[in-house]
Amino acid sequence: MTREETLRPASGIWLLIAASVAVAAIAAGAVYFLLRPKPAPPPLAAVEPALAPGTEVSFSGTVQARNVVLVPAPIEGTLENVEVETGHEVFEGQLLARIKNTSLESSKAAAMEVMENAQSRVNNLESALIAARLEASRASAEASRARLEFEKAEKLALRQQMLLREGATARVAHDKAQKDFQGASADHDAMRSKAKMEQERVESLVRDLESARKKLEEASTQLEAATADLTGAEVLSPVDGVLTAMRATSGDAVTMDILDLFQIGVDPGQLQVAIDPDPRVKAKLRAGLPALVQVLELSRDGVEGEVKFTEEGKVLVEFSTADPYLRPGLSAIVKIKLP
């Protein structure tokens, strides 16, 4: 038996084994495919029931003023001393809050100091002028007295000179008259100089006082301007109405860009409620559709209103009332029957 004859049976056996393994693998794959977990079918989309005509839908909301006046922040600073609360009535000119501005307060303090200094100088100059005028008056009186004494002594000296030439008076009397004249002349010159000096001092004080009063007037104007700026820091209500909203509270920083620092509702009988219907309901609503507004805080029958749409597409229910207790800020339920 040759070598090739001996190997043929062995090769056949191996081929048989390989074929058996392949068949087994195919069978196992088939079994796994048949027995593998089936994926769950996708859930069926929920079908919302159609909104039948006459269906009543309800919405919650807050009563709002239909006509609102915006109160801006007059200056920038820190809001403080808020005097009112949302929902309370306010009247025209009422103080709503104050805005603290340290820069304006510093300006006013500086202007006040300048004015106080100017006023003090004016007061001092006025006092000095009164004293100077009194002293000038005394000096003028002394000068008038000295002039009379001088004129009297001059006449006596001239007479003694004439008498001495004629030998009708003694040398002693003549010399005494000349000496008295010289003294009166010196006293007259001194009093006249003093009176002139005092008058010049009065005139100088008058000029200084006029200048000081001008500076005082300028300082007063600056102080008035600084005070007006701080007065502008008071936020006043421009109208009678109900405070419906505030953009800031005490301690918050505010700027002049805030145009609705306070919102005041006017025409208290003209009110509305904003509602937010889902798209299906909104598609059914029409402007002018009747609605019933029930206020939770008031145990009374509802108020009839009607649906309105804003330019932005928001939905409002507007209504009118003469009830003074029905005001902005109250909670409300709006009921509408779909057409």
Steps between C-alpha positions, in 0.01 A plus 500: 500500500642831397515821722224671296267206551560511870414884536175503295271358772631756758434800274143389445435481871618861551283627223202327657570661839533852351173461318328386819628806690376739232157342498483528881593873489234571242244316706594694816468832315161404371383407847628836645329697226173322569523525878653856544284759688270692269524886531192662652280670245497886520221641717200625317471883505231619736214649311361807680127527489361774278377820670128495447310829464375622836793349690581718799867569565642670807815705556656653808652847495536832677281805458688777323428863424417551136649851495838535670717808556873431520709693752871511402802531726582875501869447588736212554588378846370265767127468557405560862206601715236332284182643647233287328418138427365332191121502492466817708336818376720802431416862427659759275810652661534223758855398592561148373870464584831680519815427305829554681778645285822560692641726228200733515510501880870592492427780253229637723725480809777687315254763375362537854850554638579764235173680571553489877848649458365767266218580743745521787716745306196711412396505866848600613525773237156635591603519865831664408321748275260599777794558736696687232207727419458576869871577530488711184207692641693568822809600305292731284349659811847540654626652175208747500575593862872538421416720198289731716781519760749566220289781350450654845872482582589638157279806549642560847859466375438745214342749742795472740740559208312819409483617860868427548590713195294783646646449847162426639576156646768339704758267342392225737143511378621505140731204549231300676253565214762385246574187700128416534459553126783265417358234734151537353646479149689177580193352670284598203738339253516182710122474538448571132747226405337256738152577365629450145664170596186375670289597199741319267476194725120516476519518121743205491271292720204588277690369196604185686146445621360535147752243375425267791126528440553414133698192599231411752237524226706273275550251784128509575422428133740204503344372821150532352614302194657230719187489715283475189711207381445327832132589490498323165614194693151484646276278289150648501180355363390693190137380522233356726471123472611164634864391516506183291872418476851605605819424312721531808486489879686683776874461467498427127710707261298687238591700190319750281460226240226348717186654353257290705642521850140521620185409310175670599168379373248772420130472408434254786191361331686396183674169576632187330643154563779350288453130422730242340295240309663200333517507119186286450289729717660817365411392146134491606496841665373806317516870585176609669422152633309527833681402819422492870752636752472376857718664765611256767535757779143621449209265565281644227366415161741523212538800273431469131786580267618424148808358335755735341824434313806725522724578206751257646241223497439495875149423621319733738157499652382858546214604727353804672375532856371760740602290803765701692628181665579335168841636425832401340701234677212269593499138387239401244357200316392557139242269345432491127261284296659406172301575187 
